[in-house]
Amino acid sequence: MRFTPEQREEWLERGYLVGGPFLSDSELDGIGADFLRTIDQLQREQRLENVKSDTASDAETQVYQIRTAHLAHPTFDRLVRDPRLLDAIESLIGPNLRLVHFQGLYKPPRTGGEVAWHQDDYYFGVNKANAVASCWLALDDATIENGCMWVVPHAHRQMYEHRKNWDPSEKKGFFFSIDDPQFDFSNATPIEIKRGQCLFHHGLMPHRSLRNNSARMRRAFAIHFFDATVTDFRGLYQTMPQENTPIVRGGA
Ligand SMILES: O=C(O)CCC(=O)C(=O)O
């Protein structure tokens, strides 16, 4: 899957595109089953973390995260190196690609929690324009009811102030969220997509997801890439073991 130059212009202009599916139904079945097996295994090992972003909201909600998913299961490692995915990312940010963050995100039926507004570029701290692209791959049909992603079209023109929700050494995942009086989300748009489809959003696009109020689980992968020629980015990501942030195409 590759975007045309016109589609890239649209991505730059609006801040996101919906693409895919690039995986077959049987591939999605296999990945979905390995996703649940991995969640079960992490739970058994007491390593499954609830990364719900708003500690003040209902304590009974959960967003579970499979962190560095490519290291958690060989199926996910294959996924993140899949040429069909990398072609799409290459057509947005160029031929040298570093995987910077790869998460499985699981919202259980009824009790799946929300993830507050944030911009991925704030986390990664990359000092080059248009160098970050995120792919949010739905493993279940994603709807408003089960906690799909939301974006604010065209709101990726500036970086907003974020607050630190907690220290990442204590609790990982979604430790920043937007806290800026200038941030206007009155045009917030839900991205309802089918299983296998992807939301490709610009690194500066503010996004969030709401609670899962449905009887269906909501599984997804959030796969974040940046231009591997970028050398200046947030220290947290520079000091991670190299295997956490591998170059998956081209070179640095
Ligand atoms: O999957 C979700 O609900 C939120 C994912 C997200 O915001 C992210 O990975 O940056």
The ligand as an ORCA input file, in Angstrom:
! r2SCAN-3c Opt
* xyz 0 1
  O      -5.724      3.401     21.069
  C      -6.081      4.407     21.695
  O      -7.156      4.464     22.240
  C      -5.189      5.624     21.779
  C      -3.883      5.478     21.040
  C      -3.071      6.722     21.036
  O      -3.551      7.774     21.301
  C      -1.650      6.687     20.698
  O      -1.106      5.592     20.544
  O      -1.006      7.745     20.573
*
